[in-house]
Every structure is written in structure tokens, then in C-alpha cells.
């Protein structure tokens, strides 16, 4: 579990470094962002998915990416060293971070 947290922290930091619309202060901010994203994904995301089930079905599951972007923006408001410029940057951040996380977990996980 700690290893997954470290890999997610690296993916948050790497993704924020790649995207100009996302700013991260330092690696410790990435550690906090990864922790909050994990907590939000465990407690809030399932509720939002259930509430938005009809639109998620209509969009063939693509609405989940919108939920992810909204949760990233929520974490942006909670961590002072993490800034996402807009909803579109949050959406891109979620997409890029998922790819980077997948690669890191394939290599090190």
C-alpha cells in the first residue's frame, strides 16, 4: 500500500511537471495530492458514480472522466501547493496521470 502511494505520488509529480496548466510546489505536495486523491476516490467517487449512473450509461462510461476531473479540482482546493487552472486541465491531468500510473505500476508494481 505504501509502495502504491509512492508510485502515485511520482505520477502526480511527473504529470504536473509535464502539463503547463497544472502546478505543483514540490514532491511533498504530490504526496499529499496522491493521498487525498486516494481518499476521495474511496469515499466520494463511488457515491458520484451511483448518482450519475444514467448519464454514465448514456455516455458509455465516459462520464467517469468528468467525475475524475471534478475530484481533481476538489483536491486542488484542498492542497495549497497544487493548482489546476481549469476543468479541461483537470481532465487532461486525469488522463495523463492514469497513463503514467499504469506505466509505473507495470514497471515497478
Protein Blocks (a to p, Z undefined) as FASTA:
>chain_A
ZZmmmmmmmmmmmmmmmpmkbccfblmlmmmmmmmmmmmmmmmmmmmmmmmmmmmmmnno
mmmmmmmmmmmmmmmmmpmkbccfblmlmmmmmmmmmmmmmmmmmmmZZ
